[in-house]
Amino acid sequence: MIWLGWQLEGEAKILHAPYRKNPETKNSTVPEFLKVLRKFCVPFISDDKLWTEFQAIKQTQDSRTKPIQQVANKIKHLPILLPKISDW
């Protein structure tokens, strides 16, 4: 694998060592390693992945299973139903 004058640093360098030692991936190209690196890094920060995981959460409420977003919306709007408390 030729790195064309640039070197890896930080986490990428740490991940690259076992990648190069693996007999199945030791002759991989730079773009192939970058795809593996992207799969490792992107899911932790991807808004789409987080949104999909959030939408998959189910909550049981009143003996019914509901998507977590419905439960969150109900909790968000509960203060509207409560009377205002004041010192008077």
C-alpha positions as CSV (number, residue, x, y, z in Angstrom):
1,M,0.0,0.0,0.0
2,I,1.5,3.4,-1.0
3,W,0.4,6.4,1.0
4,L,1.6,9.0,-1.5
5,G,3.6,11.1,0.9
6,W,1.0,11.5,3.6
7,Q,0.8,9.7,6.9
8,L,-2.0,8.6,9.2
9,E,-2.3,10.1,12.6
10,G,-4.4,9.5,15.7
11,E,-7.2,7.0,15.7
12,A,-6.7,6.2,12.0
13,K,-3.1,5.2,12.6
14,I,-4.2,3.0,15.6
15,L,-6.8,1.3,13.4
16,H,-4.5,0.9,10.4
17,A,-2.0,-1.4,12.2
18,P,-4.3,-4.4,12.8
19,Y,-5.9,-3.8,9.4
20,R,-2.5,-4.2,7.7
21,K,-1.6,-7.3,9.8
22,N,-4.8,-9.1,8.8
23,P,-4.0,-11.5,6.0
24,E,-7.3,-10.7,4.3
25,T,-6.8,-7.0,4.2
26,K,-3.0,-6.4,4.1
27,N,-2.9,-5.8,0.4
28,S,-5.9,-3.5,0.3
29,T,-5.7,-0.1,-1.3
30,V,-6.1,3.3,0.3
31,P,-9.7,3.8,-0.8
32,E,-10.6,0.4,0.6
33,F,-9.1,1.3,4.0
34,L,-10.9,4.6,4.0
35,K,-14.2,2.9,3.4
36,V,-13.6,0.6,6.4
37,L,-12.5,3.7,8.5
38,R,-15.7,5.5,7.4
39,K,-17.9,2.6,8.5
40,F,-16.1,2.7,11.8
41,C,-16.5,6.4,12.4
42,V,-19.6,7.7,10.6
43,P,-22.3,5.6,12.5
44,F,-21.3,7.3,15.8
45,I,-22.1,10.8,14.4
46,S,-24.5,10.2,11.6
47,D,-27.8,12.1,12.1
48,D,-29.6,9.6,9.9
49,K,-28.4,6.6,11.9
50,L,-29.3,8.3,15.2
51,W,-32.7,9.2,13.9
52,T,-33.3,5.6,12.7
53,E,-32.3,4.2,16.0
54,F,-34.5,6.7,17.8
55,Q,-37.5,5.8,15.6
56,A,-37.0,2.1,16.4
57,I,-37.4,2.6,20.2
58,K,-40.8,1.5,21.5
59,Q,-42.3,2.3,24.9
60,T,-45.1,0.6,26.7
61,Q,-47.6,3.0,28.0
62,D,-51.1,2.2,29.2
63,S,-50.6,-1.5,28.1
64,R,-49.9,-0.3,24.6
65,T,-46.6,-0.2,22.7
66,K,-46.0,3.1,21.1
67,P,-43.1,4.7,19.2
68,I,-41.0,6.7,21.5
69,Q,-41.7,9.9,19.6
70,Q,-45.3,9.7,20.5
71,V,-44.4,9.3,24.2
72,A,-41.9,12.1,24.0
73,N,-44.5,14.4,22.4
74,K,-47.0,13.6,25.1
75,I,-44.4,14.4,27.8
76,K,-43.5,17.6,26.0
77,H,-47.1,18.8,26.0
78,L,-48.0,17.8,29.6
79,P,-47.1,21.2,31.0
80,I,-49.9,22.7,28.9
81,L,-52.4,20.6,30.7
82,L,-51.3,21.4,34.2
83,P,-52.6,24.5,35.9
84,K,-50.1,27.4,36.5
85,I,-48.7,27.5,40.0
86,S,-48.1,31.0,41.4
87,D,-47.3,32.5,44.8
88,W,-50.7,34.2,44.9
